[in-house]
Amino acid sequence: MHEMSLCESILQVLEQQAEAQHYHKVKTVWLEIGALAGVDAEALRFCFDVVMQGSLADQAHLEMVAVPGQAWCLPCASHVTVQQLYDVCPHCGSYQLQITNGDQMRIKELEVE
């Protein structure tokens, strides 16, 4: 379950930013999670609650914003939406797609005190 290590990394970022920006409590974390990022949302929510216990983000609320997968089709030069890796181009049926968005996870916003 890599969601646990993702949450540990999130906590590290929160702690680093708390020191740099002088806040002491995180109330809400908004994460952008791409459809192609390979993150199980329910597992992430569970791990978030576990990892944040006893930290500056203890009892913080997690908001997840879904980002659709997007790709560039090399043969037909189209921008397309994809649901999973290795989808076909809906315009020409090619598998030669270069992922351009939706394969990442990032902290979008924080509510802090």
C-alpha positions as CSV (number, residue, x, y, z in Angstrom):
1,M,0.0,0.0,0.0
2,H,1.9,3.0,-1.2
3,E,-0.8,5.4,0.0
4,M,0.9,5.2,3.5
5,S,4.2,6.5,2.1
6,L,2.3,9.2,0.2
7,C,0.7,10.4,3.4
8,E,4.1,10.3,5.2
9,S,5.5,12.5,2.4
10,I,2.5,14.9,2.7
11,L,3.2,15.2,6.4
12,Q,6.9,16.0,5.7
13,V,5.8,18.8,3.3
14,L,3.3,20.2,5.9
15,E,6.0,20.2,8.6
16,Q,8.6,21.9,6.3
17,Q,6.0,24.5,5.3
18,A,4.8,25.1,8.8
19,E,8.4,26.0,9.8
20,A,8.9,28.2,6.7
21,Q,5.6,30.0,6.8
22,H,5.1,30.0,10.6
23,Y,1.8,28.2,11.1
24,H,1.2,25.6,13.8
25,K,-2.0,23.7,12.8
26,V,-3.4,22.4,9.6
27,K,-7.2,22.3,9.4
28,T,-7.8,21.2,5.8
29,V,-5.6,19.8,3.0
30,W,-6.8,19.9,-0.6
31,L,-5.1,17.3,-2.8
32,E,-5.3,17.2,-6.6
33,I,-5.2,13.6,-7.6
34,G,-4.9,12.6,-11.3
35,A,-7.0,9.8,-12.7
36,L,-3.8,8.1,-13.9
37,A,-1.9,8.6,-10.6
38,G,-2.6,5.1,-9.3
39,V,-3.9,6.3,-6.0
40,D,-6.8,4.6,-4.2
41,A,-8.8,7.4,-2.7
42,E,-10.3,5.4,0.2
43,A,-6.9,3.9,1.1
44,L,-5.4,7.4,1.0
45,R,-8.1,8.8,3.2
46,F,-7.6,6.0,5.8
47,C,-3.8,6.4,5.7
48,F,-4.1,10.2,6.0
49,D,-6.1,9.9,9.2
50,V,-3.6,7.4,10.7
51,V,-0.4,9.2,9.7
52,M,-1.6,12.7,10.8
53,Q,-2.4,11.5,14.3
54,G,-0.4,13.5,16.9
55,S,1.0,15.9,14.3
56,L,0.2,19.5,13.4
57,A,-2.4,18.0,11.0
58,D,-4.1,15.9,13.7
59,Q,-7.9,16.0,12.9
60,A,-7.3,17.8,9.6
61,H,-9.9,17.3,7.0
62,L,-8.8,15.9,3.6
63,E,-10.4,17.1,0.4
64,M,-9.6,15.4,-2.8
65,V,-10.0,17.0,-6.2
66,A,-10.0,14.6,-9.2
67,V,-8.0,15.6,-12.2
68,P,-8.9,13.8,-15.5
69,G,-6.2,12.0,-17.5
70,Q,-5.2,13.8,-20.7
71,A,-2.9,12.8,-23.5
72,W,-1.6,13.9,-26.9
73,C,-2.2,11.5,-29.8
74,L,0.9,11.4,-31.9
75,P,-0.7,10.2,-35.2
76,C,-3.7,12.5,-35.3
77,A,-2.3,15.4,-33.2
78,S,-5.3,15.5,-30.9
79,H,-5.6,16.3,-27.2
80,V,-7.8,13.5,-25.7
81,T,-9.2,12.5,-22.4
82,V,-8.1,9.1,-21.2
83,Q,-9.5,7.0,-18.3
84,Q,-6.5,4.8,-17.8
85,L,-3.0,4.2,-19.1
86,Y,-2.8,2.5,-22.5
87,D,-6.2,3.7,-23.6
88,V,-6.7,4.1,-27.3
89,C,-7.3,7.5,-29.0
90,P,-11.0,8.0,-29.4
91,H,-10.4,9.8,-32.7
92,C,-8.1,7.4,-34.6
93,G,-7.8,4.3,-32.5
94,S,-4.0,4.7,-32.0
95,Y,-2.2,3.6,-28.9
96,Q,0.5,6.2,-29.4
97,L,-0.6,8.5,-26.7
98,Q,1.7,10.7,-24.7
99,I,0.3,11.5,-21.2
100,T,0.2,15.2,-20.6
101,N,-1.9,15.5,-17.4
102,G,-3.6,13.5,-14.7
103,D,-0.7,11.3,-13.6
104,Q,0.3,13.4,-10.6
105,M,-0.8,14.1,-7.1
106,R,-0.1,17.5,-5.5
107,I,-1.1,19.6,-2.5
108,K,-3.3,22.2,-4.0
109,E,-4.3,24.2,-1.0
110,L,-4.1,24.3,2.8
111,E,-6.2,25.9,5.6
112,V,-3.9,26.6,8.5
113,E,-3.8,28.5,11.8
